[in-house]
Structures are given as C-alpha cells and as structure tokens.
C-alpha cells in the first residue's frame, strides 16, 4: 500500500479526550520517578548489556538506536551523569547528528531475562575528553567519541510488555530457519549494482568478527 492510500479517520486530538479513555496513573506510578541515579539505578546499569537510545532532530524527526556491549559498558560518573561509548558502526551517525541539533535523549536499559526496564531521560552531548574515553576502552581500543548524558529523570518500567511478548521465553522464539534474512533485506533495500545478498552476508560477518571495537 503506497503512502497516502490509507487515512486514519478517527483520531484523538487532546489530552483531555485521551484521559477519558485511558484514565490517570496511580500515586505509586506518579511518585516512582526520581531525578538522579541512586544506588538502585547504578546497580541496574552495571548489570545491563543493552540499551535503546531515543533522539530527535530539531524538526522533531525521531530515531531509536540500539547500543550494546558487556554488562556495565555504560559508565556512571556521578548521580547526574553517565557516558555511553560510541563503538564502530556504519558511520550514519544518526543519533550523534540528532544530539548536535537537539540534546534531548531517552534511554531504556535492559537486562536479559529480567522483565522490568530502567528508563532514563535527560540531555546529551558528544564527549571527546581523552581521560573519559580511556575508561571506556575494550581490548586496548578506546572509542573515538562518547555520548554524555545529564540525567533528569529515571524510573523502573513494569514488565507487562515483556510478559505479553514472551521476549525472554525461548519457547516463544521463531525457529531459526524462519527468521528474516538481514542480508537479503539490505540487498533489496539498497538495490546497488553488484551487491547481492551473499556478498552483503559476507560483509556483515566480517564486520561482526573484526570490527566490533
């Protein structure tokens, strides 16, 4: 279906209308948000090998990007600041370009097998201080840039999404043979001469083996 062939005819336009449908949060939910990284948050981050990073540009166009490494790869500097290493990637730098235009950032930290997540919101900057980047080195290779975050909000998010999705339940996982073929998808989307799914698969595998850091 092409763009413009479908219209959403009945939409919600105000928070008042939305509240009549959804309702209001409990006192517990309203009061669980804190404005600094306490010991619980620090402990959670130290056990998390993966996060999702939400950013947007100055026009409001959004992007969510995954970041992952060994548990504790995100360093907490103090109760209001943390730093995320920017490991080698595809050089699109979507998140970093967004941060240059709009410093607002949202993070969701995950721990494998654990349903609750930690949400952290604040403002971000691109860090090039050698003394900080050196602390993020792996196998003698330090990142060229770190993403510094000044924390303004943090709170635990409940596990309902994980329970509904069965994300951590191996019995709910799709059989390997039925999974999407990433190389084929990239080949079809890029549609470049001489770029087959097989050549892209080899390129991806080489990157996974040789260019993680």
N, C-alpha and C positions, 0 to 999 in steps of 0.2 A: 504494500500500500504506500503510495507516494505521499510526500508532505502536502498537507492541505486537503487531503481526501477525507479526513475524519475531523469532526469538531466535537468538543466537549460542550454540550448544550446546557447542562445544569451544574453550575459551579458555586462554590462558597466564596463570598466577597468580603466578609467582615469577621473579625474575631468573635463578635457577639453571636453571630449565626453559628460559627464553629463551636462555641461553648455550649450552645443549646443542644448540639448533637453529642459532643464528646464529654462535656462536664468539666469539673475542676479537680486539680490534684489534691491529694490528702496533705495534712500538715507534715507528715513524715517526708513525703516527696518534696514539698516546698522547702523544708529545712535541711535536707541532706547535702545541699550544695555548700562547699567551703571555698575560700578564696586563696588557699595556699596548699602546698604539698606537705601534708602531715606524714607521720611515720607509716600510716596505712598506705598512702599513695606511693611513697618511696618504695615500700616493700613490694607493692603490686608491679611497679615499673621495673624493679630489679628482677622480677620473675617473667617479664613479658618479652618474647622474641619477635613480636609482630605488632604493628600499629597501622591504622588507616589515617591519612592526613588530608584534611579538607582545607582548600584555599579557594580564593576567587580573585579575579582581576578587578580593576577599578570600575568596570562596567557591570560587575555582578556575575560574569560567566564563571561557573564553578568547576572545580576539579577535585577528585578524590584519588589519592595515590597511596599504594602500599609501601611500607618500609619494614624490613626485617633483617635480623641478624641473631647472634647468640643472645640468650636472656641477659638483660641488663645493658644492651648495646646503647640505649638512651641513658645519658649521664645526668643525674640530678645534681645541680651545682649548689643550690640552696632552696629554701622553701618557696621561692618565687621564680626560679629559673631552671630550665633544663636545656640540653643540647642534643640534637639528633645528627649523627654522622650522615653525610651525603655520599654514599658509596657509588662506584662507577655504574652508569646506566646507559640509556640510549641517547643522551645529550639533548633531549627535547626540553629539559629543564622547565616543564610546565609549572610545577609548584614554586620553584625559585623565581620565575618571572612574575608569577602572581604575587608573591611576597614583596617583590620590589614595587609593585603597583598598589597593593593593599595588604597591610600587615596582619589582618585578622586571620586566625587559624583555629582549627578544631582538630583534636586528636582522639582516637579511640584505641586504647590498648587492650590486647587480647592475651590470654594465657591458654595454651592448648588444653582441652579437656575441662576447662572452667567456664561456666555459663555467664557469670557476671563480667562486665567490662568496666574499664575506667575511662571516663570521658574528661578531657582536659581542653579548656578553651582559653585563648589569650591573644597575644600579639607576637609576631615573629620577625626575625631579622636574619641576614646571612652573615655568618661569622667566619673571619679568616685569621683569628688570633692563633699563632703557632702553638702557644702553651696549652690552649684548649684542644686544638686539633690533634696534638701529640697524644693526649689522653684517650683519643678515640681510635688510635692505630690498631690494626689487626695484622698479624704476620709481618710486622715491620712496615706496613703501608698505612699511612695516615690519610684521611680524606682531604680533598682539596678545599672543601667548604663544610661548615656545619650549619645546621638550622637551629638558631637560638630561639627559645620560646619564653616569654614572660607570662607566667601563669596568672589568670584572673578568676577562673572557675574550675573546680574539679568535683566529680561525684561518681558514685558507682551506679551503673545502669543494670537493671534486672536482667534475668536470664531467659525471659519469655521468647525472644527471637530465636535463641539457640535451641530451646526446647521444642518450639514449633518446627524448626527446620531440621532438627536432628543432626546438626552440623558435626558434633563430636561423636556421633554414633556410627561406627563402621558399618553396621548393618543397613544404614540408610544411604550409603555411598553408591554412586553409579559404578557399574563394572568398568574396569579399565578400558576394555575394548570398545565401550560405548561413549567414552569421553570425547569432547570436541578435539579436533586436530589443530593445535595452535598454529603450526607452520602453514597448513592449508589455508586457514583463515587469513593469516598475514599475506600470503601469496595472492589470494583473491582480492583482498582489500587494496594492497599496494599496486597490483597489476603492472609490474615493471618487466620489461623485456629481459629474458634470461633468468628470471627469478622464479624458480619452481619451488613447490612445497618441500621437495627433497633437499635442495640447496639451502633453503631457509632453515630447515630442521638441523642440518649440519652446522650452520652458522650459530643457531641458538645453543646447541650442545657445546660448541667450542667456547662460547661466552660463559656458559654455566661452569665449565671446567677450568677456565683460565682467567676470567676477568670478573670475579666476584669482588675483589678488593683492589 
